[in-house]
Amino acid sequence: MNQTLVTVLSGYGSKAPAAILVQACGLRLLLDAGGPLYPGQVCDWYQGLEVDAILVTHDHQDHIGSLSKLPEHIPIYATASTARSLPAGRIWRELPTRGTTYIGDIAVRTGLSGHALGGVWLHLDVGGGLFYSGDFSCESLLFPFDLPPPAYLALLDASYGLYDQSHHVAWSILESLLESHPALLPVPPSGRAIEIALWRQQQGFEDWSMDASCYENLTRMISQSSDLLLPGVQQSLRELMPRAATFDPQAHLLLAGEPDGCQGKAGELIREHQARAADRNADSSDRLLIHTGYVAPHAPRGTHTLCWNVHPRLTDLRWLVDMVQPRYCMPLFTPMHDLPTWRNVMGAALSLEGHWELPATSVGVV
């Protein structure tokens, strides 16, 4: 009988880098290898760690940013889209976006997670089933979310905590703000930027512009298999290309990477914005600075913050727990305030331990 041990090395109790260790069938597997989200964030989970393979869910910094800290001989399993962002020269093996791969005797099932291009959730057929959502969304305008199989243990993205508003709320707030002021949105160029541009275009407005990093990701989405996107989205993205090709800093709505607002075109534009705001002659029509997700402690203070639903709402977490039916479940990437509410949502499955010994059984999912 094979013992299965699962340990959350990083990612519990705060918006922190993702790293989960699985020991099963004589192997030590690392699920994600996240790096710090902002300068100065503690990220030392990898020190002294020995693993046989690394599986990554998607290409964002807090899920792959520490790959360079791990020995180069360790094979990395990633989808072809995610592999484009791996450190140069690293050994990698392809994960299907939908399907099953064997790592030794462990069957690893993957499905699209609705969060990033080629991003997947992971289901390991060990100890009654381990489901790790990675980052996920059920409301993306771009990416599908595939239904996962049942699992004994579920580790779930809860980056937005107890937030429980539908995407229509964020749309309404942003639309209202844009009626009266131009705005700058520092955004991740690989997902949210394109989604907001598509939303604005579908509302009948051509008053937006995206910077070169966002445009590069738009062209990448168009060049990939349409199976990675929701039906009809690839053609809709093609229709964005003429406007997206040239950045217009005077556009009413500016979409610029990076999300922390300190780097890239976003950082440059925000510094210009702050300089104007410091001018006593700056008028009230100056551009708004709107954050649309997690705001790092060092990020420039915005005029507004809203949650664009690239992470699950509380309703989505409740639905996913009902789907997966875990014996144990842990919300990741969020402070665990208001435990009574979390217990109400997760039920008896809520687990705060961070370390589990799974039963020596298999659900046989392939």
Secondary structure, DSSP 8 states (H G I E B T S, - for coil): ---EEEEEEE-SSSS---EEEEEETTEEEEE-----SSTT----TTTT---SEEE----SHHHHTTGGGS-TTS-EEE-HHHHTTS-TT--EEE--SSEEEEETTEEEEEEEBSSSTT-EEEEE-STT-EEE--S--S--SS--B------SEEEEE-TTTT----HHHHHHHHHHHHHHS-EEEE--TTTHHHHHHHHHHHTT---EEE-HHHHHHHHHHHHS-GGGS-TTHHHHHHTTHHHHTS--TTSSEEEES-TTSSSHHHHHHHHHHHHHHHSTT--TTS-EEEE-S---TTS---SEE---SSS--HHHHHHHHHHH--SEEEEESS----HHHHHHHHGGGB---SEEEE-S------
